[in-house]
């Protein structure tokens, strides 16, 4: 996590630093990324960087975590839009992720993350349904999910369903980039797998 000095920065300075980091992590994987490039692009001294973050890994996972927060908020909105249908909400979130990504830098950054997956990268992405660090969000999602559709006996089973769906979505993201599938191919594969899941999870 960033140090408190980072959170104390004016919004525009935090934004500039995050954009510089995204640019560098989009250029190369984390292992090859350069703090020198980040501070040059952000126009800050090296000493200032270490007042904000311990190292480049600290910055990288914070940036990745911010992406996850955005997806989590989007998923909650999609659950409302689809009247609690968790599968349909996930399908639209997957589509948005691939097709409506805001810019090329973000696309390259996430592609590098997927092509260089570690356990920590996977945990950061699947944090959308993390029960320990997102208890409030998870509670809201559970309230929104239409349980009448689901083949479950207890509310706690919703968490496990979310974990299954997230695992399938994450694997598809990795496969899309590792096999260089087109957006259309990736979406088609994902839809097939989501519909198969629906046959088993839905009444």
Protein Blocks (a to p, Z undefined) as FASTA:
>chain_A
ZZfklmmpcfklmmmmmmmmmmmmmmpcfklpcfklmmmmnopafklmmmmpmblmlmmm
mmmmmmmmmmmmmmmmmmmmnnopaklmmmmmmmmmmmmgfblklmmmmmmmmmmccfkl
mmmmmmmmccklmmmmmmmmmmmpcfklpccfbfklmmmmmmmmmmmmmmmmmmmmmnop
afklmmmmmmmmmmmmmmmmpZZ
